[in-house]
Amino acid sequence: RLGNLRYGYLYQLDHVSDPVEELVKEETSERVRDCIGSLPASVQEVLRLKYYLGLSDVEIAAKLEISLRVVYRKLSKAKKRLREKLYRINEE
C-alpha cells in the first residue's frame, strides 16, 4: 500500500507544470485580456461570443441581430488590432 502511495505521489510530481511556463502563460493571458479590453465594446462582444463561449459565426450573427458579413468584419478587425497591439507589447 505504501508503494502505491509513493508511485501515486511520483505520478503527481511528474505531472506538475513548470512554474516558469505557468507564469508565461498567465502573463500572456493578461496581455491578451488587456488588449481585448482596449477594443470597442461591440468588437469585444463578438470576440467573447466566438472564443469564450464557442458560438459559431452564424450563431453570433443571430444573437446580435447583425449580418454574417458584419461578424466577419468585426472578427477580422479585432484580430488585426490584437495582432498589432501584441506585437508592439512584445517589442517593448
KOLGU-4560 file (N, C-alpha, C; in nm, 3 decimals, padded with zeros to 5 digits):
<recs>
<n_xx: 00.083 n_yy: -00.119 n_zz: 00.000 ca_xx: 00.000 ca_yy: 00.000 ca_zz: 00.000 c_xx: 00.088 c_yy: 00.126 c_zz: 00.000 mol: A seq: 1 type: ARG>
<n_xx: 00.187 n_yy: 00.131 n_zz: 00.081 ca_xx: 00.277 ca_yy: 00.246 ca_zz: 00.085 c_xx: 00.343 c_yy: 00.267 c_zz: -00.051 mol: A seq: 2 type: LEU>
<n_xx: 00.377 n_yy: 00.157 n_zz: -00.117 ca_xx: 00.436 ca_yy: 00.166 ca_zz: -00.250 c_xx: 00.343 c_yy: 00.236 c_zz: -00.347 mol: A seq: 3 type: GLY>
<n_xx: 00.215 n_yy: 00.204 n_zz: -00.341 ca_xx: 00.117 ca_yy: 00.268 ca_zz: -00.428 c_xx: 00.110 c_yy: 00.418 c_zz: -00.402 mol: A seq: 4 type: ASN>
<n_xx: 00.116 n_yy: 00.454 n_zz: -00.274 ca_xx: 00.114 ca_yy: 00.597 ca_zz: -00.241 c_xx: 00.236 c_yy: 00.667 c_zz: -00.297 mol: A seq: 5 type: LEU>
<n_xx: 00.351 n_yy: 00.602 n_zz: -00.287 ca_xx: 00.473 ca_yy: 00.662 ca_zz: -00.341 c_xx: 00.462 c_yy: 00.680 c_zz: -00.491 mol: A seq: 6 type: ARG>
<n_xx: 00.415 n_yy: 00.576 n_zz: -00.559 ca_xx: 00.404 ca_yy: 00.586 ca_zz: -00.704 c_xx: 00.301 c_yy: 00.692 c_zz: -00.743 mol: A seq: 7 type: TYR>
<n_xx: 00.192 n_yy: 00.697 n_zz: -00.665 ca_xx: 00.092 ca_yy: 00.800 ca_zz: -00.693 c_xx: 00.150 c_yy: 00.939 c_zz: -00.674 mol: A seq: 8 type: GLY>
<n_xx: 00.229 n_yy: 00.956 n_zz: -00.569 ca_xx: 00.293 ca_yy: 01.084 ca_zz: -00.543 c_xx: 00.390 c_yy: 01.119 c_zz: -00.656 mol: A seq: 9 type: TYR>
<n_xx: 00.470 n_yy: 01.021 n_zz: -00.698 ca_xx: 00.564 ca_yy: 01.045 ca_zz: -00.808 c_xx: 00.489 c_yy: 01.080 c_zz: -00.935 mol: A seq: 10 type: LEU>
<n_xx: 00.376 n_yy: 01.013 n_zz: -00.957 ca_xx: 00.295 ca_yy: 01.043 ca_zz: -01.075 c_xx: 00.247 c_yy: 01.188 c_zz: -01.069 mol: A seq: 11 type: TYR>
<n_xx: 00.202 n_yy: 01.232 n_zz: -00.952 ca_xx: 00.156 ca_yy: 01.369 ca_zz: -00.937 c_xx: 00.270 c_yy: 01.468 c_zz: -00.961 mol: A seq: 12 type: GLN>
<n_xx: 00.387 n_yy: 01.438 n_zz: -00.907 ca_xx: 00.501 ca_yy: 01.527 ca_zz: -00.928 c_xx: 00.539 c_yy: 01.534 c_zz: -01.075 mol: A seq: 13 type: LEU>
<n_xx: 00.527 n_yy: 01.422 n_zz: -01.142 ca_xx: 00.563 ca_yy: 01.414 ca_zz: -01.283 c_xx: 00.471 c_yy: 01.501 c_zz: -01.369 mol: A seq: 14 type: ASP>
<n_xx: 00.348 n_yy: 01.524 n_zz: -01.321 ca_xx: 00.251 ca_yy: 01.599 ca_zz: -01.400 c_xx: 00.232 c_yy: 01.742 c_zz: -01.351 mol: A seq: 15 type: HIS>
<n_xx: 00.319 n_yy: 01.789 n_zz: -01.265 ca_xx: 00.314 ca_yy: 01.928 ca_zz: -01.219 c_xx: 00.373 c_yy: 02.016 c_zz: -01.328 mol: A seq: 16 type: VAL>
<n_xx: 00.304 n_yy: 02.124 n_zz: -01.358 ca_xx: 00.350 ca_yy: 02.215 ca_zz: -01.462 c_xx: 00.476 c_yy: 02.289 c_zz: -01.419 mol: A seq: 17 type: SER>
<n_xx: 00.553 n_yy: 02.326 n_zz: -01.515 ca_xx: 00.673 ca_yy: 02.406 ca_zz: -01.491 c_xx: 00.628 c_yy: 02.544 c_zz: -01.445 mol: A seq: 18 type: ASP>
<n_xx: 00.674 n_yy: 02.592 n_zz: -01.330 ca_xx: 00.630 ca_yy: 02.723 ca_zz: -01.278 c_xx: 00.660 c_yy: 02.838 c_zz: -01.374 mol: A seq: 19 type: PRO>
<n_xx: 00.773 n_yy: 02.832 n_zz: -01.442 ca_xx: 00.807 ca_yy: 02.939 ca_zz: -01.536 c_xx: 00.709 c_yy: 02.937 c_zz: -01.653 mol: A seq: 20 type: VAL>
<n_xx: 00.679 n_yy: 02.819 n_zz: -01.702 ca_xx: 00.583 ca_yy: 02.805 ca_zz: -01.812 c_xx: 00.446 c_yy: 02.858 c_zz: -01.771 mol: A seq: 21 type: GLU>
<n_xx: 00.404 n_yy: 02.827 n_zz: -01.650 ca_xx: 00.275 ca_yy: 02.875 ca_zz: -01.600 c_xx: 00.274 c_yy: 03.028 c_zz: -01.589 mol: A seq: 22 type: GLU>
<n_xx: 00.384 n_yy: 03.086 n_zz: -01.544 ca_xx: 00.394 ca_yy: 03.232 ca_zz: -01.532 c_xx: 00.385 c_yy: 03.298 c_zz: -01.670 mol: A seq: 23 type: LEU>
<n_xx: 00.453 n_yy: 03.242 n_zz: -01.767 ca_xx: 00.450 ca_yy: 03.295 ca_zz: -01.904 c_xx: 00.308 c_yy: 03.288 c_zz: -01.959 mol: A seq: 24 type: VAL>
<n_xx: 00.241 n_yy: 03.176 n_zz: -01.938 ca_xx: 00.102 ca_yy: 03.161 ca_zz: -01.985 c_xx: 00.011 c_yy: 03.265 c_zz: -01.920 mol: A seq: 25 type: LYS>
<n_xx: 00.030 n_yy: 03.283 n_zz: -01.788 ca_xx: -00.052 ca_yy: 03.379 ca_zz: -01.714 c_xx: -00.030 c_yy: 03.522 c_zz: -01.764 mol: A seq: 26 type: GLU>
<n_xx: 00.097 n_yy: 03.559 n_zz: -01.785 ca_xx: 00.129 ca_yy: 03.694 ca_zz: -01.834 c_xx: 00.075 c_yy: 03.714 c_zz: -01.975 mol: A seq: 27 type: GLU>
<n_xx: 00.085 n_yy: 03.613 n_zz: -02.059 ca_xx: 00.034 ca_yy: 03.623 ca_zz: -02.195 c_xx: -00.117 c_yy: 03.641 c_zz: -02.193 mol: A seq: 28 type: THR>
<n_xx: -00.186 n_yy: 03.562 n_zz: -02.110 ca_xx: -00.331 ca_yy: 03.574 ca_zz: -02.099 c_xx: -00.371 c_yy: 03.714 c_zz: -02.052 mol: A seq: 29 type: SER>
<n_xx: -00.296 n_yy: 03.767 n_zz: -01.957 ca_xx: -00.325 ca_yy: 03.901 ca_zz: -01.905 c_xx: -00.307 c_yy: 04.006 c_zz: -02.015 mol: A seq: 30 type: GLU>
<n_xx: -00.201 n_yy: 03.994 n_zz: -02.094 ca_xx: -00.178 ca_yy: 04.089 ca_zz: -02.204 c_xx: -00.291 c_yy: 04.082 c_zz: -02.307 mol: A seq: 31 type: ARG>
<n_xx: -00.333 n_yy: 03.961 n_zz: -02.341 ca_xx: -00.441 ca_yy: 03.945 ca_zz: -02.438 c_xx: -00.569 c_yy: 04.006 c_zz: -02.383 mol: A seq: 32 type: VAL>
<n_xx: -00.600 n_yy: 03.979 n_zz: -02.255 ca_xx: -00.721 ca_yy: 04.037 ca_zz: -02.195 c_xx: -00.715 c_yy: 04.190 c_zz: -02.195 mol: A seq: 33 type: ARG>
<n_xx: -00.599 n_yy: 04.246 n_zz: -02.164 ca_xx: -00.584 ca_yy: 04.392 ca_zz: -02.165 c_xx: -00.606 c_yy: 04.448 c_zz: -02.305 mol: A seq: 34 type: ASP>
<n_xx: -00.549 n_yy: 04.380 n_zz: -02.404 ca_xx: -00.565 ca_yy: 04.426 ca_zz: -02.543 c_xx: -00.711 c_yy: 04.417 c_zz: -02.586 mol: A seq: 35 type: CYS>
<n_xx: -00.776 n_yy: 04.307 n_zz: -02.550 ca_xx: -00.918 ca_yy: 04.293 ca_zz: -02.584 c_xx: -00.999 c_yy: 04.403 c_zz: -02.516 mol: A seq: 36 type: ILE>
<n_xx: -00.964 n_yy: 04.435 n_zz: -02.392 ca_xx: -01.033 ca_yy: 04.540 ca_zz: -02.318 c_xx: -01.020 c_yy: 04.678 c_zz: -02.380 mol: A seq: 37 type: GLY>
<n_xx: -00.917 n_yy: 04.696 n_zz: -02.462 ca_xx: -00.898 ca_yy: 04.827 ca_zz: -02.527 c_xx: -00.973 c_yy: 04.839 c_zz: -02.659 mol: A seq: 38 type: SER>
<n_xx: -01.036 n_yy: 04.731 n_zz: -02.702 ca_xx: -01.112 ca_yy: 04.734 ca_zz: -02.828 c_xx: -01.252 c_yy: 04.790 c_zz: -02.802 mol: A seq: 39 type: LEU>
<n_xx: -01.319 n_yy: 04.837 n_zz: -02.907 ca_xx: -01.457 ca_yy: 04.885 ca_zz: -02.892 c_xx: -01.547 c_yy: 04.773 c_zz: -02.835 mol: A seq: 40 type: PRO>
<n_xx: -01.646 n_yy: 04.812 n_zz: -02.758 ca_xx: -01.734 ca_yy: 04.717 ca_zz: -02.689 c_xx: -01.800 c_yy: 04.618 c_zz: -02.785 mol: A seq: 41 type: ALA>
<n_xx: -01.844 n_yy: 04.665 n_zz: -02.902 ca_xx: -01.912 ca_yy: 04.575 ca_zz: -02.996 c_xx: -01.817 c_yy: 04.468 c_zz: -03.049 mol: A seq: 42 type: SER>
<n_xx: -01.691 n_yy: 04.503 n_zz: -03.065 ca_xx: -01.591 ca_yy: 04.407 ca_zz: -03.112 c_xx: -01.557 c_yy: 04.309 c_zz: -02.999 mol: A seq: 43 type: VAL>
<n_xx: -01.548 n_yy: 04.360 n_zz: -02.877 ca_xx: -01.524 ca_yy: 04.274 ca_zz: -02.761 c_xx: -01.633 c_yy: 04.169 c_zz: -02.748 mol: A seq: 44 type: GLN>
<n_xx: -01.756 n_yy: 04.211 n_zz: -02.771 ca_xx: -01.869 ca_yy: 04.119 ca_zz: -02.759 c_xx: -01.859 c_yy: 04.005 c_zz: -02.860 mol: A seq: 45 type: GLU>
<n_xx: -01.823 n_yy: 04.036 n_zz: -02.983 ca_xx: -01.808 ca_yy: 03.933 ca_zz: -03.086 c_xx: -01.696 c_yy: 03.836 c_zz: -03.047 mol: A seq: 46 type: VAL>
<n_xx: -01.585 n_yy: 03.889 n_zz: -02.999 ca_xx: -01.474 ca_yy: 03.803 ca_zz: -02.956 c_xx: -01.515 c_yy: 03.713 c_zz: -02.839 mol: A seq: 47 type: LEU>
<n_xx: -01.586 n_yy: 03.771 n_zz: -02.745 ca_xx: -01.631 ca_yy: 03.693 ca_zz: -02.629 c_xx: -01.721 c_yy: 03.578 c_zz: -02.672 mol: A seq: 48 type: ARG>
<n_xx: -01.815 n_yy: 03.608 n_zz: -02.759 ca_xx: -01.908 ca_yy: 03.505 ca_zz: -02.806 c_xx: -01.835 c_yy: 03.396 c_zz: -02.885 mol: A seq: 49 type: LEU>
<n_xx: -01.741 n_yy: 03.437 n_zz: -02.966 ca_xx: -01.669 ca_yy: 03.343 ca_zz: -03.052 c_xx: -01.571 c_yy: 03.257 c_zz: -02.971 mol: A seq: 50 type: LYS>
<n_xx: -01.483 n_yy: 03.319 n_zz: -02.896 ca_xx: -01.372 ca_yy: 03.247 ca_zz: -02.836 c_xx: -01.393 c_yy: 03.202 c_zz: -02.692 mol: A seq: 51 type: TYR>
<n_xx: -01.479 n_yy: 03.271 n_zz: -02.619 ca_xx: -01.502 ca_yy: 03.232 ca_zz: -02.480 c_xx: -01.626 c_yy: 03.144 c_zz: -02.465 mol: A seq: 52 type: TYR>
<n_xx: -01.727 n_yy: 03.173 n_zz: -02.546 ca_xx: -01.850 ca_yy: 03.095 ca_zz: -02.539 c_xx: -01.859 c_yy: 02.990 c_zz: -02.649 mol: A seq: 53 type: LEU>
<n_xx: -01.773 n_yy: 03.001 n_zz: -02.750 ca_xx: -01.766 ca_yy: 02.899 ca_zz: -02.854 c_xx: -01.878 c_yy: 02.902 c_zz: -02.956 mol: A seq: 54 type: GLY>
<n_xx: -01.944 n_yy: 03.017 n_zz: -02.971 ca_xx: -02.050 ca_yy: 03.026 ca_zz: -03.069 c_xx: -01.994 c_yy: 03.031 c_zz: -03.210 mol: A seq: 55 type: LEU>
<n_xx: -02.070 n_yy: 02.979 n_zz: -03.304 ca_xx: -02.031 ca_yy: 02.987 ca_zz: -03.445 c_xx: -02.059 c_yy: 03.128 c_zz: -03.495 mol: A seq: 56 type: SER>
<n_xx: -02.004 n_yy: 03.160 n_zz: -03.610 ca_xx: -02.028 ca_yy: 03.293 ca_zz: -03.668 c_xx: -02.176 c_yy: 03.315 c_zz: -03.695 mol: A seq: 57 type: ASP>
<n_xx: -02.244 n_yy: 03.212 n_zz: -03.741 ca_xx: -02.389 ca_yy: 03.221 ca_zz: -03.769 c_xx: -02.465 c_yy: 03.247 c_zz: -03.639 mol: A seq: 58 type: VAL>
<n_xx: -02.427 n_yy: 03.176 n_zz: -03.532 ca_xx: -02.493 ca_yy: 03.196 ca_zz: -03.403 c_xx: -02.469 c_yy: 03.337 c_zz: -03.349 mol: A seq: 59 type: GLU>
<n_xx: -02.348 n_yy: 03.388 n_zz: -03.369 ca_xx: -02.317 ca_yy: 03.525 ca_zz: -03.325 c_xx: -02.404 c_yy: 03.625 c_zz: -03.400 mol: A seq: 60 type: ILE>
<n_xx: -02.414 n_yy: 03.608 n_zz: -03.530 ca_xx: -02.496 ca_yy: 03.698 ca_zz: -03.611 c_xx: -02.641 c_yy: 03.697 c_zz: -03.563 mol: A seq: 61 type: ALA>
<n_xx: -02.694 n_yy: 03.578 n_zz: -03.536 ca_xx: -02.832 ca_yy: 03.567 ca_zz: -03.490 c_xx: -02.849 c_yy: 03.630 c_zz: -03.352 mol: A seq: 62 type: ALA>
<n_xx: -02.757 n_yy: 03.601 n_zz: -03.262 ca_xx: -02.767 ca_yy: 03.653 ca_zz: -03.125 c_xx: -02.759 c_yy: 03.806 c_zz: -03.122 mol: A seq: 63 type: LYS>
<n_xx: -02.670 n_yy: 03.863 n_zz: -03.203 ca_xx: -02.652 ca_yy: 04.009 ca_zz: -03.202 c_xx: -02.742 c_yy: 04.080 c_zz: -03.304 mol: A seq: 64 type: LEU>
<n_xx: -02.814 n_yy: 04.001 n_zz: -03.380 ca_xx: -02.903 ca_yy: 04.054 ca_zz: -03.484 c_xx: -02.827 c_yy: 04.143 c_zz: -03.582 mol: A seq: 65 type: GLU>
<n_xx: -02.715 n_yy: 04.088 n_zz: -03.630 ca_xx: -02.634 ca_yy: 04.156 ca_zz: -03.731 c_xx: -02.608 c_yy: 04.055 c_zz: -03.843 mol: A seq: 66 type: ILE>
<n_xx: -02.564 n_yy: 04.105 n_zz: -03.956 ca_xx: -02.538 ca_yy: 04.014 ca_zz: -04.068 c_xx: -02.410 c_yy: 03.935 c_zz: -04.045 mol: A seq: 67 type: SER>
<n_xx: -02.402 n_yy: 03.823 n_zz: -04.113 ca_xx: -02.282 ca_yy: 03.740 ca_zz: -04.104 c_xx: -02.161 c_yy: 03.817 c_zz: -04.155 mol: A seq: 68 type: LEU>
<n_xx: -02.183 n_yy: 03.899 n_zz: -04.255 ca_xx: -02.075 ca_yy: 03.982 ca_zz: -04.311 c_xx: -02.017 c_yy: 04.076 c_zz: -04.204 mol: A seq: 69 type: ARG>
<n_xx: -02.104 n_yy: 04.133 n_zz: -04.122 ca_xx: -02.059 ca_yy: 04.222 ca_zz: -04.014 c_xx: -01.980 c_yy: 04.143 c_zz: -03.909 mol: A seq: 70 type: VAL>
<n_xx: -02.023 n_yy: 04.023 n_zz: -03.879 ca_xx: -01.950 ca_yy: 03.938 ca_zz: -03.785 c_xx: -01.809 c_yy: 03.914 c_zz: -03.838 mol: A seq: 71 type: VAL>
<n_xx: -01.799 n_yy: 03.876 n_zz: -03.966 ca_xx: -01.667 ca_yy: 03.853 ca_zz: -04.027 c_xx: -01.580 c_yy: 03.977 c_zz: -04.020 mol: A seq: 72 type: TYR>
<n_xx: -01.639 n_yy: 04.093 n_zz: -04.049 ca_xx: -01.564 ca_yy: 04.218 ca_zz: -04.046 c_xx: -01.512 c_yy: 04.249 c_zz: -03.905 mol: A seq: 73 type: ARG>
<n_xx: -01.600 n_yy: 04.233 n_zz: -03.806 ca_xx: -01.561 ca_yy: 04.261 ca_zz: -03.668 c_xx: -01.451 c_yy: 04.166 c_zz: -03.621 mol: A seq: 74 type: LYS>
<n_xx: -01.463 n_yy: 04.039 n_zz: -03.655 ca_xx: -01.360 ca_yy: 03.942 ca_zz: -03.617 c_xx: -01.228 c_yy: 03.974 c_zz: -03.685 mol: A seq: 75 type: LEU>
<n_xx: -01.235 n_yy: 04.008 n_zz: -03.812 ca_xx: -01.113 ca_yy: 04.041 ca_zz: -03.887 c_xx: -01.046 c_yy: 04.164 c_zz: -03.828 mol: A seq: 76 type: SER>
<n_xx: -01.124 n_yy: 04.266 n_zz: -03.800 ca_xx: -01.071 ca_yy: 04.390 ca_zz: -03.742 c_xx: -01.012 c_yy: 04.363 c_zz: -03.605 mol: A seq: 77 type: LYS>
<n_xx: -01.081 n_yy: 04.284 n_zz: -03.524 ca_xx: -01.033 ca_yy: 04.254 ca_zz: -03.389 c_xx: -00.901 c_yy: 04.178 c_zz: -03.394 mol: A seq: 78 type: ALA>
<n_xx: -00.892 n_yy: 04.079 n_zz: -03.480 ca_xx: -00.768 ca_yy: 04.001 ca_zz: -03.491 c_xx: -00.652 c_yy: 04.088 c_zz: -03.537 mol: A seq: 79 type: LYS>
<n_xx: -00.680 n_yy: 04.176 n_zz: -03.632 ca_xx: -00.574 ca_yy: 04.265 ca_zz: -03.681 c_xx: -00.525 c_yy: 04.358 c_zz: -03.570 mol: A seq: 80 type: LYS>
<n_xx: -00.620 n_yy: 04.418 n_zz: -03.499 ca_xx: -00.582 ca_yy: 04.510 ca_zz: -03.390 c_xx: -00.508 c_yy: 04.438 c_zz: -03.278 mol: A seq: 81 type: ARG>
<n_xx: -00.556 n_yy: 04.319 n_zz: -03.243 ca_xx: -00.488 ca_yy: 04.242 ca_zz: -03.138 c_xx: -00.347 c_yy: 04.205 c_zz: -03.180 mol: A seq: 82 type: LEU>
<n_xx: -00.333 n_yy: 04.162 n_zz: -03.305 ca_xx: -00.201 ca_yy: 04.126 ca_zz: -03.357 c_xx: -00.105 c_yy: 04.244 c_zz: -03.346 mol: A seq: 83 type: ARG>
<n_xx: -00.152 n_yy: 04.362 n_zz: -03.388 ca_xx: -00.069 ca_yy: 04.483 ca_zz: -03.384 c_xx: -00.033 c_yy: 04.521 c_zz: -03.241 mol: A seq: 84 type: GLU>
<n_xx: -00.132 n_yy: 04.519 n_zz: -03.152 ca_xx: -00.107 ca_yy: 04.557 ca_zz: -03.012 c_xx: -00.011 c_yy: 04.459 c_zz: -02.944 mol: A seq: 85 type: LYS>
<n_xx: -00.033 n_yy: 04.331 n_zz: -02.964 ca_xx: 00.054 ca_yy: 04.231 ca_zz: -02.902 c_xx: 00.194 c_yy: 04.236 c_zz: -02.960 mol: A seq: 86 type: LEU>
<n_xx: 00.205 n_yy: 04.267 n_zz: -03.086 ca_xx: 00.336 ca_yy: 04.281 ca_zz: -03.149 c_xx: 00.412 c_yy: 04.396 c_zz: -03.084 mol: A seq: 87 type: TYR>
<n_xx: 00.342 n_yy: 04.510 n_zz: -03.066 ca_xx: 00.405 ca_yy: 04.626 ca_zz: -03.002 c_xx: 00.447 c_yy: 04.596 c_zz: -02.859 mol: A seq: 88 type: ARG>
<n_xx: 00.362 n_yy: 04.526 n_zz: -02.785 ca_xx: 00.394 ca_yy: 04.488 ca_zz: -02.647 c_xx: 00.516 c_yy: 04.399 c_zz: -02.642 mol: A seq: 89 type: ILE>
<n_xx: 00.523 n_yy: 04.304 n_zz: -02.732 ca_xx: 00.637 ca_yy: 04.211 ca_zz: -02.733 c_xx: 00.768 c_yy: 04.279 c_zz: -02.770 mol: A seq: 90 type: ASN>
<n_xx: 00.759 n_yy: 04.389 n_zz: -02.843 ca_xx: 00.881 ca_yy: 04.462 ca_zz: -02.880 c_xx: 00.935 c_yy: 04.545 c_zz: -02.765 mol: A seq: 91 type: GLU>
<n_xx: 00.850 n_yy: 04.576 n_zz: -02.667 ca_xx: 00.892 ca_yy: 04.660 ca_zz: -02.553 c_xx: 00.986 c_yy: 04.589 c_zz: -02.462 mol: A seq: 92 type: GLU>
</recs>
